Amino acid sequence: MSVRQSLLAILDRGACYGSQLRAEYERRTGARVNVGQVYTTLERLERDGMVVGAGVDEEARVLWEPTPAGRAEAHAWLSTASLAEGRDEVALKVALAVTLPGADVGGILSVQRAAVRAALAEAEDGEADAVPAAIVRAARRARLEADLRWLDEVEALTAEATPFGLSEERPRRGRPARSAV
C-alpha cells in the first residue's frame, strides 16, 4: 500500500497534522507506519505540489491539506486496480540459487516455508477488532497461503534445474580498471 496515496486520501477528509495522520492511517488499516515516514512523505508531497500548509491548530501543530492535484491523485489511486508488481526478492533469490553450483536450494525453500508458516500462524492469531484491520489481516493470510502453494510449485520446478557457471560471452561495456598509483 502506498503511504503517499493513503495520506492524501485521509487528508481528503480534512486537514490533519503529522501524528494525527499516522494515527488515522493505523486506525484505518491496522498497519503501522513510522511517524518519521509520515513527515518525510508530507515534505515530498509539499515539494510535489500535492499538499499545502493549512495553518496550525490550537496546540501550534502544523496542519496539512491536499491541493486539487493531491485530491485528484488520491481519487485516481482509490479508483485504480493495484497489482503486486515489481521485484520479488524471494523469487529472484531462488531463481539465482538454482543456477549456482553447490547452492542449497532445498534449504532456502525450507527456511522460507518455515518463515511463511510462522507469519501465517501470527496472522491467524488476530483478535476480533475493527473491520479495516480484519480486512488487512485476511489479505495477509491469503497471500501467505498463496506463498506456501508457490513454494510447493517451486520445489517441483527446482528438481529439474541444472546449475551452471559463468558465461564465456563478455559484455562489450564495463568499468575501466583503476590505475595503480
Secondary structure, 3 states (H helix, E strand, C coil): CCHHHHHHHHHCCCCECHHHHHHHHHHHHCCCCCHHHHHHHHHHHHHCCCEEEEEECCCCCEEEEECHHHHHHHHHHHCCCCCCCCCCHHHHHHHHHCCCCCCCHHHHHHHHHHHHHHHHHHHHCCCCCCHHHHHHHHHHHHHHHHHHHHHHHHHHHHCCCCCCCCCCCCCCCCCCCCCCC
